[in-house]
Amino acid sequence: MVKNNWRRRTTALACTAAAATLMVAGCSSDSDSDSGVDLSVLGEAKAAAGDPIELMFNTTGDKGASYTHETEVADATVSYINEYLGGIGGRPVKLTICADEIQAAKARECANKAVGSQAVAVVGGSPSNPDVVAAVTSPAAMPYFVAVGGGQATMSSPNTYALSNAVGGLLGQPAYLAKAKGIKKVAVLVIDAPLATTPFKSLGAVVKANTGVDLEVIAIPPGTADMTPFVQAAVKSGAGQIHMVGEENFCTPIFKAIGSLGVKLPITSLSNCVSKDSAKQIPGGYPETDVLVSASSDPESEDMKVFRAVGKKYGISAEQEDGVTAYWSLLSLQRALDGMTGEISRKTIIDRLGKMSAPVAIPMMNGQTFQCGSTPMPITPNVCSGSVLNAALKSDGTVGEISALDVAPLFTMPGR
């Protein structure tokens, strides 16, 4: 009973904030030209046939303030799946798009529409209201599969699955790297808002128990222009590493303060802290930094070549590649269900996802895999991956070598 109460408490506090903090690393190149795209990487055509399998794709839609082109990418991905991968179980996928415009009420309408339809699953790339959808689909025994995002309902409700390890990334990356260097304390510079500070306050003790690394929060009031006092406080606290959680306009002044003070501590951050534009504002560019990323943007990787080929084949421009999370989620689901025979229904999909027999590669994740049902992190039982991606940041804001970090052991619950 104690274990279950502990899980509910920490999951409720942490999951939404962690997922909301992570953003997709840049997956498009600097070039808008697709002249070098090789369509042969798509392989031989393998058309699906028979009665279609219906999926609903939940997205913000083009009326949402934070719209990415998930709709266009989702349609292109399904065309690729149907024409080159044999669909799902040999049958073509029929996709219905439902946009919620970042409104909880409309997200609920989408979920109810899906439950009352012939769709066998709801899929999301980086949906704006995943917990609202999960609250409807879970009790209706309808599978809900997302790439990025989600809070307590998404991370713990039955019949729900998430590719990304948001909690693991937010706390796991800095703690993992600190432990590897023998560092005992990390100063976490984060905006003073519950959404941002709660994960560290609620799960920091768990991470410390498993790593010996103290993640000490230094909360910074919104709108602060001079970050010097907070960097000084981090150094004075005895921290051996600085971790930043925020957007570019929050992190850039911190980098400037670190440089002006001559601080030489190791630095970690989220990918949305940095960019090539912001690098120009920092004298000498970025110092040596490890950045948490969501995907590999290497144009020479096979995954990127296939994604670009899908885009060229089905009319996705470079500007529309920001909808890549739709590609991740739909293609990952297809891979997880590949080889299914017999009836393909909500129940059989739930059975399949809940008992995946082997890990499956996540597209564009540098070899990272997922295996739903394996529960790599019991605190977030629906997360299907136990690792996150870390990259070396170059001084000009571009990303260098990417490596996977297995952060699941850092979140082992007491008594396990």
N, C-alpha and C positions, 0 to 999 in steps of 0.2 A: 504494500500500500504506500509506503514511503517513497519507493522508487517512482510509482505512477504519479503521485502528487508532485514530485520534483520535476518530472518530465513535463507535466502540464504547465507548471508555473514558468519554467524557463523557456519552453517553446512559445507560450503566449506572449512573453515579454520580448523575445528576440527576433522571431522569424520575419515579421513584416518589415522591421527596420533594416535587417540585414539585406533582404532581397531588394528593397527599394534603393539601397545605396550603390549597388553594383550597376555598371553600365557596360555596354558592348564596346570592346576595343575596336578601333578602326579596321574595317574589313575590306575597304576599297582602296585601290592604289591611288597615287597622285595623278595618274593618267586617265583621261576620259575616253581614250581610244580603245576599241576592241579589235583593232586590226590584227593583233597578234594572237587572238583567241583561236585555239585549235579545237574544232568540234569533234575530232576523232577520239578525244578523251572520253566522250560519252559512251563509247563502245558500240557494240552491235545492237540494233533495235530489237526489242523484245516486247511486243505489244500485248497488253492485257485484253482479255475477252470475257464475255459472259455478263451476268447481272452485276451492276455496279455496287460497290460498297460505299455507303454515304458517311461522310465526316462533316462535322461543323467546325469551322475555324473562327474563333473569337478574337477580334482585334479592336483597336480604337477606332479605325475608320478615318477617312480623310478630313472629317470635321473635328477631330480631336486636336488639341493644341500641340500635343507631342507626337503627332502622326509620323510614322515611318511607313515605308511602302510595303508593308507586310502583305497587303491584299494582292498586289501585283506579283510579289515573289511567291506567295502561296499558290497562285494559279499556275505560275511557271513550273514550280516544283511538282505539282500534281501532274502536269503534262509530261514532265520528265519521268516520273514514276510510272505513269501509264504506258508511255511509248518505249521506254528503255529498260525498265526494271520489272516489267510484268505485273505492275499494280501490287495488290496485296493478295496473296494466295492465288495469283493468276487472274484476279478480277480487277477491273478498273475502279479507280477511286472517283467518286462524285463529290465535289466540294461545295458546301454552302458557306458563304461568308456572312457573319453577323457582327456588325459594328456597334460598339456601346458608347462611343464618343466620350470615353472616360467618365461615364455616369453609372453609378452603382445600380440605379433602377433599370437602365437599359441592359446592363450586364446580366441582371436577373432575368430580364425578358429573353435574352439570348439563351440562357441556360434552360429556362422553361420551354422555350421553343424547341431546343435540342431534345429534351426529354420526351416531348410529345411528338417528335418526328421519327423517321426511319433511320436516323443517324445512329451509328454504332459507337461513336466516340466524339468527344469535343477536344479540339487541339488548340493550343495557344503558343505564340512565339514569345512575346513579352507583353502579356495582357495587362491592362491597367487595373482590373478588378478581379483577380483570380480567386480570392477568397469568397467573393460573392457568388461566382460561378460554382466553385467547389461545394458551397453550402447547399446548392440545389442538386448538382449532379451526384454527389456522394451518396445521400440517402436513397436516390433513385437508382442506385447500382449502375451508373453510367460512367465509363472510364473518362477521365479528364487528364490530358497529357500536355505539359507545358515545358518550354525550354528555359525561360528566365522568369523569376519573380514568384511571389506568393508569401503569405503569412501563415498563421497557425492552421487555418483550414486547409490550405494547399499542402502544407508540409506534414500534416498528420491525419487528415481525414481518409477513410477507406476509399479505394477506387480512384485515387488521385496520385499522379506521378510527376516528378520534376527532374529535369536533367541537370540543372545547375546547382552547385553546392554553395549557395549564397552565404549562409552562416559560416561555413568552413573558410570561405575566402576572406570575409571581413575580419575575423579574428585569427584564423589559422595561418594565413600567409605571414603576418609580422611575427607571430609566436614561433612558427616553424623555423624561420630564418634566424631569429634571435637565438633559439636553442642551439642551432647548428654552429653558431659563433660563440657560444658560451656566455651570451648576454642574459642577465637576470631581470632587467627592467626595460620596458619599452614605454616611452611617453607618447600617448595617443592624442594628437592635436585634432580636435573635432569641434564642429559648431555646437553651441550650447542649446540643443533641442532634443527632447526625449527620443524622437525617431532615430537620431544619430548616436546618442550616448547610451541608450538602454541596452543594446546587445553587449557592450563591453562591461557594463555594470552587472548585468544578470548572468553572463557566462564567463566573465574574466576569472572568477575563482575556479571554475572547472578547468579552464585552460592552464591556469597556474598549477593546479594540482597534478596535471599530467605532464607539464613541461618544466616547471620551476620558473617560468617567465611571468613576471607581473606586468599586466597591461594597465598602466596608470593613466586615467583619463584626465586631460587638461582641456576643459570645456571653454570655448571662446565665444563671447557674445556675438550675435549676428551684427553685421555691419562694421566690425572692427577693421580699421585700416592699418594700424601699426601692430605687426605681429612680434616685434622685438621682445616685449616683456614675456610673452608666452614661450618663445624659444629659450629665453634665459631661464624661465621657470623649469622647463624641461631639463636643461643642463644641470641646474641647481638640485633637481630632484635625485640626481645620480643615475638618470637613465643612460643606457648604453646604446639606445637606438631611438629614432624618431619615426612615428607612423602618422600619416596624414589621411584624413577621411573628409572628402568634400569635393566641390567643383573647382575648376581652374581659378575662378576669381577669389576663392578662399585659400587655395594652396599656393598660388604664385607669390603673394606677399610673405608667406612662410619661407619659401625657398629664398627669397631676397634677404630676409632677416638671417637665415642660416648663413648665407654668404657674407653678409656685412659683419656678422659677429665672428666669422672664422670658425664656425662649428664644424667638426670633422666626423661626427657620428654617422653610422650607417643609417640610411633612410629607406623607408618603404611607403608605398602609397597605392591608392586605387588608380585605375587608368584614366578616370575622368578628372583626376587632379592635374593632368599634364597634357600638353599639346605642342606642336611645332610653333604655333603662333605665340604661345606663352613663353616658350624657350627664349624667344627674341627679347623678352622683357627682363630676363635675368642675366646680369653681367657674367659673361663666360659660359652661359647656358646652364643646363641642369647639372648638379653634382651627381656623383654615382648614386643611383637609386634603383631599387627593385620595385617593379610595378605589377600589380595583380591585373591580369587581362582575361578577357572572356573567350578569345579565339585567336588563332594564328592568322596574321594578315600577309604572310609570306606569299608573294605572287608566284613563286617557283614551286610551292607545295602542290601535290597532286589534288588535294581537296579544293584549293583555290582555283586551280585550272578547271576542274569540273564545274564548280559554281559559276565561273565566268562563262564557260561553254553553255551551261543551262541558260544563263542570262542572255547570251547572244542568240541562242536557238529560239528562245521564246519571248524576246523583246524586252528584256530588263536592262535599262540604262545604268551607267555608273552611279548616277544620282539616286537611283532606286535601290541600290545595294544595301541601303540602311535597313531594309526589311529582311535582312539575312536570318533573323531569329525564326521567321516562318519556315525557311529552308531547313534549319537545324531541327525544328520540332517535327515537321512532316516527314523528312527523310529518316530521322531517328526512329520514329514510330514504324515506318515501313520496314526498316532493318530489324526492329524488334519482333515484328510479326511475320517476317519473311519465312516462308516454308509452311505456314499454317495450311492445314487441309480440313475438309469438312465444313461445318457451319462456322461462319464468321459473324459473331454477334457480340453484344455488349458483354455477355457472360464469358464467352470464350476468349475475348480480348483481355478481360480482367484476369482470367485464369492464366493466360499466357504471360502477361506483364508481371503478375504476382509471383511467378515461378520461372523467371528467365534462367535457362540452364547454363548460359555462358555470357561473358561480357561482350558488348557490341560497341563498335567504334562510333563516336559522336562526330558528325561531319565538321571539318575545319577546326578541330580541337587538338591538333598536334599529337594525335594518337591516343588521346584520352578516351576512356570507355565508360559505359554505363551498364548496370545490371539491376533492373528494378526487382524488388523482392529480396535483395541481398542485405538491405538495411546497413549500409556502411557507417551511417551516423544515427544511432538510435534516438538521439534527441530530435532529429528531423527524419522520421522513418520513411517518408515518401521520396526523399532525395535519392536518386539512383546512382550517384557518383561520389566517391570518397576523396577525390583529388581536385586540385585547382591549378591554374596555370600562372606561372610567374615569369616575368621577362626583365631583362636588363635594359634600363632606359639609357639612351645615348644623350649627349649634351644638347643635341638639336631637337629633342623631343620625339625622335623616332625610336621604335622598339627593336632591340637586338635579339639575342638568343632566348628562346622560350623553353621552359622546363616544367614538368608536372611535379607538384608537391602533394604527397599523400598526407592530408591533414586530419583524416578521420580519427586516428588514435588520440588526437589532442582533445577530443570531445567525449571520451569515454565517461559514462555516467558513474557516479559513486556506487560501489557495491558490485560492479560488473568486472 
